[in-house]
């Protein structure tokens, strides 16, 4: 929905066909699919192991890398939304000012876009502002940041399981380095 709202704004701004704009929308879709696919979460369960207690233990590194993605990707998508929607996201006038006899015509003049969609632009901008900066930013940004434990705790778990010595041995074997 946020990607769709952003696409609507760039269309209303008349820049939807500009290559770097399309590229940023593609990046948003890529990031969204990365987080939605949950392939790391599924892999961490699949590659887990059964403990003596019959409890299934997930593969910790994959689970924590998945959590790291969840703490980062919404912020990157929000950054792209704010980049693509422009400064109007935070400087736009309230809809009621469109009806003001003195200010209304000026707002219409400066918000005029494709097909004169000034009111639609305001509505869609309000939606994107609410999700990335407003009341709903708590659910979209803050909850993913802390909902699965702190990002630093995830990084500690990744460090515990990354087994650098084994990776060095693989590199030495492939490079034919003699062990010292």
C-alpha positions as CSV (number, residue, x, y, z in Angstrom):
1,X,0.0,0.0,0.0
2,X,2.8,2.4,0.9
3,X,4.6,1.6,-2.4
4,X,1.3,2.2,-4.3
5,X,0.7,5.5,-2.5
6,X,4.3,6.6,-3.4
7,X,3.8,5.5,-7.0
8,X,0.6,7.6,-7.1
9,X,2.4,10.7,-5.8
10,X,5.2,10.4,-8.4
11,X,2.6,9.9,-11.1
12,X,0.7,13.0,-9.9
13,X,4.0,14.9,-9.8
14,X,4.5,13.9,-13.4
15,X,7.8,12.1,-12.8
16,X,6.8,8.5,-12.9
17,X,8.7,7.7,-16.1
18,X,12.0,9.2,-14.9
19,X,14.6,6.4,-14.7
20,X,15.9,7.1,-11.2
21,X,12.3,7.4,-9.9
22,X,11.4,4.1,-11.4
23,X,14.6,2.6,-10.0
24,X,13.7,3.7,-6.4
25,X,10.2,2.3,-6.8
26,X,11.8,-1.0,-7.9
27,X,14.1,-0.9,-4.9
28,X,11.1,-0.4,-2.6
29,X,9.4,-3.5,-4.2
30,X,12.6,-5.5,-3.8
31,X,12.9,-4.6,-0.2
32,X,9.3,-5.3,0.5
33,X,9.6,-8.7,-1.1
34,X,12.8,-9.4,0.8
35,X,11.0,-8.9,4.1
36,X,7.7,-10.5,3.0
37,X,9.3,-13.7,1.7
38,X,10.6,-14.7,5.2
39,X,12.8,-17.2,3.5
40,X,15.4,-16.8,6.2
41,X,12.8,-17.5,8.9
42,X,11.7,-20.6,7.1
43,X,15.3,-21.7,6.5
44,X,16.2,-21.2,10.2
45,X,13.3,-23.5,11.1
46,X,14.1,-26.1,8.5
47,X,17.8,-26.1,9.3
48,X,17.2,-26.2,13.0
49,X,17.8,-29.2,15.2
50,X,15.8,-31.3,17.6
51,X,17.0,-31.1,21.2
52,X,16.9,-33.9,23.8
53,X,13.8,-32.4,25.2
54,X,12.1,-32.8,21.8
55,X,12.0,-29.1,21.3
56,X,12.9,-27.9,17.8
57,X,15.7,-25.3,18.0
58,X,16.0,-22.9,15.1
59,X,19.3,-22.2,13.3
60,X,20.3,-19.0,15.2
61,X,22.3,-17.1,12.6
62,X,19.6,-17.3,9.9
63,X,16.9,-16.3,12.4
64,X,18.9,-13.3,13.6
65,X,19.8,-12.2,10.1
66,X,16.1,-12.3,9.3
67,X,15.4,-10.2,12.4
68,X,18.1,-7.7,11.3
69,X,16.3,-7.3,8.0
70,X,13.1,-6.6,9.7
71,X,14.7,-3.9,11.8
72,X,16.3,-2.2,8.8
73,X,14.1,-2.6,5.7
74,X,11.0,-0.6,6.9
75,X,13.3,2.4,7.6
76,X,14.9,2.2,4.1
77,X,11.4,2.0,2.5
78,X,10.3,5.0,4.6
79,X,13.4,6.9,3.4
80,X,12.6,6.1,-0.2
81,X,9.0,7.2,0.3
82,X,10.1,10.5,1.8
83,X,12.7,11.0,-1.0
84,X,10.1,10.3,-3.7
85,X,7.3,12.3,-2.2
86,X,9.5,15.4,-1.6
87,X,9.3,18.2,0.9
88,X,5.6,18.6,0.3
89,X,5.2,15.6,2.6
90,X,5.9,17.8,5.6
91,X,5.1,21.3,4.3
92,X,1.7,20.8,2.7
93,X,-1.3,22.8,3.8
94,X,-4.3,21.3,5.5
95,X,-7.2,20.5,3.2
96,X,-9.4,23.1,4.7
97,X,-7.0,25.8,3.5
98,X,-7.9,24.9,0.0
99,X,-11.3,26.5,0.6
100,X,-9.9,29.7,2.1
101,X,-10.7,32.7,-0.2
102,X,-7.2,34.2,-0.2
103,X,-4.9,31.2,0.4
104,X,-6.9,28.5,-1.5
105,X,-6.2,29.8,-5.0
106,X,-2.4,29.9,-4.2
107,X,-2.4,26.4,-2.9
108,X,-4.3,25.2,-5.9
109,X,-1.8,27.0,-8.1
110,X,1.3,25.4,-6.5
111,X,-0.2,21.9,-6.0
112,X,-1.5,21.6,-9.6
113,X,-0.1,18.4,-11.1
114,X,-1.2,15.9,-13.6
115,X,-4.9,16.3,-14.3
116,X,-5.2,19.0,-11.6
117,X,-5.2,16.4,-8.8
118,X,-4.4,18.7,-6.0
119,X,-6.8,17.3,-3.5
120,X,-5.9,13.7,-4.3
121,X,-2.2,14.6,-3.9
122,X,-2.9,16.0,-0.4
123,X,-4.9,12.8,0.6
124,X,-2.2,10.5,-0.6
125,X,0.6,12.6,0.9
126,X,-1.3,12.5,4.2
127,X,-1.4,8.7,4.0
128,X,2.3,8.4,3.4
129,X,3.1,11.0,6.1
130,X,1.0,9.1,8.6
131,X,2.8,5.8,8.0
132,X,6.4,7.2,7.8
133,X,6.3,10.2,10.2
134,X,2.9,10.2,11.9
135,X,1.0,8.1,14.4
136,X,1.2,4.9,12.3
137,X,5.0,5.2,12.1
138,X,5.1,3.6,15.5
139,X,3.7,0.4,14.1
140,X,5.6,0.6,10.8
141,X,9.0,1.6,12.1
142,X,9.4,1.3,15.9
143,X,7.7,-2.1,16.4
144,X,9.9,-3.9,13.8
145,X,13.0,-2.3,15.4
146,X,12.3,-3.6,18.9
147,X,9.6,-6.3,18.4
148,X,12.1,-9.2,18.0
149,X,14.6,-8.0,20.6
150,X,17.2,-5.3,20.1
151,X,19.2,-5.2,16.9
152,X,22.4,-5.4,19.0
153,X,21.3,-8.6,20.7
154,X,20.7,-10.0,17.2
155,X,24.2,-9.0,16.1
156,X,25.7,-10.7,19.2
157,X,23.9,-13.9,18.3
158,X,25.2,-13.7,14.8
159,X,28.7,-13.1,16.0
160,X,28.5,-16.1,18.4
161,X,27.5,-18.4,15.5
162,X,29.5,-17.2,12.6
163,X,32.5,-19.5,13.2
164,X,35.3,-17.5,11.6
165,X,37.8,-20.2,12.1
166,X,36.0,-22.7,9.9
167,X,35.6,-20.0,7.2
168,X,39.3,-19.3,7.4
169,X,40.1,-23.0,6.9
170,X,37.8,-23.0,3.8
171,X,39.6,-20.0,2.4
172,X,43.0,-21.5,3.1
173,X,42.1,-24.7,1.4
174,X,40.7,-23.0,-1.7
175,X,43.7,-20.6,-1.8
176,X,46.1,-23.4,-1.0
177,X,47.6,-21.6,1.9
178,X,49.6,-23.7,4.3
179,X,48.2,-23.6,7.8
180,X,50.4,-21.8,10.4
